Amino acid sequence: MEKSNLRALTGDALIALGINLIFGLLAWRVYALLDQTQLTDPMVLGFAALWAVMLIVSVILYIIGRRFRLNLYDRSTLYLSSNVLASALPLLFFAAFVALQTHQAAADSGTLTTIVLFVIGFLACYAAHIVVTVFFRGTIYVLVNWVVVLGSYVVFVLWPVAAQILVGRFIAP
């Protein structure tokens, strides 16, 4: 990787990390106001897991790409499809995780609190999209991931059984 690309990636990663930290602080404050502080730890762990997964996936894809000459010019279809899959799957799992956490917290809450919790979950999915955009910068990845994360969050909010099937074993009931 060239120095200019590495420098740009580092700058983008720091900006995304800053956005995640600001979002986390604002979400924590809203959770405290709504007396839903039990959501703070899972949200932080979810973002930490997403960052770790994206780092690992990007390194693995880089190694595979170098080893098998998997790039946009030699094997474009395989390159694009593998990157779309590698970037969309973590977002799908993240959206399911956030939707389940929000459903569990909203079960005993009032209507306004439930609406606020679901909006925070939607914004968390947007913040997760920003994380993935650091590693997968192309327009196709941004557009596909945008639809995947926000669309799947809406689906999982409306149909929590699907989220439970996808990530249920990782979340204690």
Contacts in CASP RR format, 6 or more apart in sequence:
PFRMAT RR
TARGET T0000
AUTHOR 0000-0000-0000
METHOD contacts of the structure
MODEL  1
MEKSNLRALTGDALIALGINLIFGLLAWRVYALLDQTQLTDPMVLGFAAL
WAVMLIVSVILYIIGRRFRLNLYDRSTLYLSSNVLASALPLLFFAAFVAL
QTHQAAADSGTLTTIVLFVIGFLACYAAHIVVTVFFRGTIYVLVNWVVVL
GSYVVFVLWPVAAQILVGRFIAP
1 9 0 8 1.000
1 62 0 8 1.000
9 134 0 8 1.000
12 133 0 8 1.000
12 134 0 8 1.000
12 137 0 8 1.000
13 134 0 8 1.000
16 130 0 8 1.000
16 131 0 8 1.000
16 133 0 8 1.000
16 134 0 8 1.000
17 51 0 8 1.000
19 127 0 8 1.000
19 130 0 8 1.000
20 47 0 8 1.000
20 51 0 8 1.000
20 127 0 8 1.000
20 130 0 8 1.000
20 131 0 8 1.000
23 123 0 8 1.000
23 124 0 8 1.000
23 127 0 8 1.000
24 43 0 8 1.000
24 44 0 8 1.000
24 47 0 8 1.000
27 39 0 8 1.000
27 40 0 8 1.000
27 43 0 8 1.000
27 120 0 8 1.000
27 123 0 8 1.000
27 124 0 8 1.000
28 37 0 8 1.000
28 40 0 8 1.000
30 116 0 8 1.000
30 120 0 8 1.000
31 37 0 8 1.000
31 39 0 8 1.000
31 40 0 8 1.000
31 120 0 8 1.000
34 109 0 8 1.000
34 113 0 8 1.000
34 116 0 8 1.000
34 117 0 8 1.000
36 105 0 8 1.000
36 109 0 8 1.000
36 113 0 8 1.000
36 117 0 8 1.000
38 105 0 8 1.000
39 101 0 8 1.000
39 102 0 8 1.000
39 105 0 8 1.000
39 117 0 8 1.000
42 97 0 8 1.000
42 101 0 8 1.000
42 171 0 8 1.000
43 98 0 8 1.000
43 101 0 8 1.000
43 124 0 8 1.000
46 94 0 8 1.000
46 97 0 8 1.000
47 124 0 8 1.000
47 127 0 8 1.000
47 128 0 8 1.000
47 131 0 8 1.000
50 90 0 8 1.000
50 94 0 8 1.000
50 128 0 8 1.000
50 131 0 8 1.000
50 132 0 8 1.000
51 131 0 8 1.000
53 90 0 8 1.000
54 90 0 8 1.000
54 131 0 8 1.000
54 132 0 8 1.000
54 134 0 8 1.000
54 135 0 8 1.000
55 135 0 8 1.000
57 86 0 8 1.000
57 87 0 8 1.000
57 90 0 8 1.000
57 135 0 8 1.000
58 135 0 8 1.000
61 82 0 8 1.000
61 83 0 8 1.000
61 86 0 8 1.000
64 70 0 8 1.000
64 82 0 8 1.000
65 71 0 8 1.000
65 79 0 8 1.000
69 75 0 8 1.000
70 78 0 8 1.000
70 79 0 8 1.000
70 82 0 8 1.000
71 79 0 8 1.000
72 79 0 8 1.000
72 80 0 8 1.000
80 140 0 8 1.000
83 136 0 8 1.000
83 141 0 8 1.000
84 140 0 8 1.000
84 141 0 8 1.000
84 144 0 8 1.000
86 136 0 8 1.000
87 132 0 8 1.000
87 135 0 8 1.000
87 136 0 8 1.000
87 141 0 8 1.000
87 144 0 8 1.000
87 145 0 8 1.000
88 144 0 8 1.000
88 145 0 8 1.000
88 148 0 8 1.000
90 132 0 8 1.000
91 125 0 8 1.000
91 128 0 8 1.000
91 129 0 8 1.000
91 132 0 8 1.000
91 145 0 8 1.000
91 148 0 8 1.000
91 149 0 8 1.000
91 152 0 8 1.000
92 148 0 8 1.000
92 149 0 8 1.000
92 152 0 8 1.000
92 166 0 8 1.000
93 166 0 8 1.000
93 167 0 8 1.000
94 125 0 8 1.000
94 128 0 8 1.000
94 149 0 8 1.000
95 125 0 8 1.000
95 128 0 8 1.000
95 148 0 8 1.000
95 149 0 8 1.000
95 150 0 8 1.000
95 151 0 8 1.000
95 152 0 8 1.000
95 153 0 8 1.000
95 156 0 8 1.000
95 163 0 8 1.000
96 152 0 8 1.000
96 156 0 8 1.000
96 162 0 8 1.000
96 163 0 8 1.000
96 166 0 8 1.000
96 167 0 8 1.000
97 163 0 8 1.000
97 167 0 8 1.000
97 170 0 8 1.000
97 171 0 8 1.000
98 121 0 8 1.000
98 124 0 8 1.000
98 125 0 8 1.000
98 128 0 8 1.000
98 153 0 8 1.000
99 121 0 8 1.000
99 153 0 8 1.000
99 156 0 8 1.000
99 157 0 8 1.000
99 160 0 8 1.000
99 163 0 8 1.000
100 156 0 8 1.000
100 160 0 8 1.000
100 163 0 8 1.000
100 164 0 8 1.000
100 167 0 8 1.000
100 168 0 8 1.000
100 171 0 8 1.000
101 171 0 8 1.000
102 117 0 8 1.000
102 118 0 8 1.000
102 120 0 8 1.000
102 121 0 8 1.000
102 157 0 8 1.000
103 157 0 8 1.000
103 160 0 8 1.000
103 163 0 8 1.000
104 171 0 8 1.000
105 117 0 8 1.000
106 113 0 8 1.000
106 114 0 8 1.000
106 117 0 8 1.000
106 118 0 8 1.000
109 117 0 8 1.000
118 157 0 8 1.000
121 153 0 8 1.000
122 150 0 8 1.000
122 153 0 8 1.000
122 154 0 8 1.000
125 149 0 8 1.000
125 150 0 8 1.000
125 153 0 8 1.000
126 149 0 8 1.000
126 150 0 8 1.000
128 149 0 8 1.000
129 145 0 8 1.000
129 146 0 8 1.000
129 149 0 8 1.000
129 150 0 8 1.000
132 141 0 8 1.000
132 145 0 8 1.000
132 149 0 8 1.000
133 141 0 8 1.000
133 142 0 8 1.000
133 145 0 8 1.000
136 142 0 8 1.000
136 145 0 8 1.000
155 162 0 8 1.000
156 162 0 8 1.000
156 163 0 8 1.000
156 166 0 8 1.000
END
